[in-house]
Amino acid sequence: MTKDELVKIEKFLRKTLQSPTISVRARPRKSDSAEVYAGDEFIGVVYEDDEDDEKSYNFQMAILAMDLEG
């Protein structure tokens, strides 16, 4: 993903999730995905999907059962 794409995805996620602390960061050895953080906490990965000449992005977030307690 290009730096421009990362910025656009970050702006979209901040607006959609109503959180100004969301950041999208390039992954060290991967060019088809980026890491998503809320503040300093890693929350998921955005994957680029360029199938059938139509580009889209998939956000994947795992929620651990232990994070739901409390």
Phi and psi in degrees as a GROMACS rama.xvg file:
@    title "Ramachandran Plot"
@    xaxis  label "Phi"
@    yaxis  label "Psi"
@TYPE xy
-82.7792  163.296  THR-2
-59.9739  -38.5163  LYS-3
-61.7014  -41.9991  ASP-4
-63.4101  -42.4129  GLU-5
-60.1913  -41.7825  LEU-6
-64.3405  -43.5325  VAL-7
-65.0053  -41.7413  LYS-8
-65.0798  -42.8152  ILE-9
-59.7712  -46.3141  GLU-10
-60.5954  -41.911  LYS-11
-63.0159  -47.747  PHE-12
-65.3402  -40.297  LEU-13
-59.6501  -44.0795  ARG-14
-69.279  -48.6116  LYS-15
-65.8129  -42.6155  THR-16
-90.8584  0.176521  LEU-17
51.9578  50.1637  GLN-18
-141.222  110.203  SER-19
-72.9749  -7.6604  PRO-20
-90.4141  -2.56248  THR-21
-66.6847  133.656  ILE-22
-134.484  146.547  SER-23
-116.865  122.674  VAL-24
-123.225  138.734  ARG-25
-61.3591  146.896  ALA-26
-90.7653  142.369  ARG-27
-56.2915  -44.7709  PRO-28
-120.598  18.2914  ARG-29
-126.727  133.164  LYS-30
-107.348  -5.9997  SER-31
-105.024  9.79768  ASP-32
-155.397  166.23  SER-33
-144.918  155.211  ALA-34
-91.8613  145.027  GLU-35
-115.727  132.551  VAL-36
-124.578  148.013  TYR-37
-112.361  103.896  ALA-38
66.453  -124.771  GLY-39
-96.7787  0.291004  ASP-40
-95.5557  124.475  GLU-41
-66.9421  129.584  PHE-42
-122.216  -14.6596  ILE-43
171.829  -171.714  GLY-44
-132.314  140.276  VAL-45
-105.375  126.711  VAL-46
-109.29  138.621  TYR-47
-85.0574  134.442  GLU-48
-125.18  112.517  ASP-49
-116.436  48.7824  ASP-50
-88.9512  142.395  GLU-51
57.1993  35.5322  ASP-52
58.7957  23.4094  ASP-53
-129.953  107.028  GLU-54
-78.6775  137.016  LYS-55
-145.796  172.782  SER-56
-131.676  136.593  TYR-57
-115.164  125.795  ASN-58
-99.8161  124.28  PHE-59
-118.389  125.879  GLN-60
-132.703  124.411  MET-61
-94.2567  139.627  ALA-62
-120.361  115.084  ILE-63
-78.2862  142.021  LEU-64
-56.6277  -38.4987  ALA-65
-65.9068  -24.0675  MET-66
-74.474  -19.112  ASP-67
-84.3801  -14.3705  LEU-68
-80.7247  140.746  GLU-69
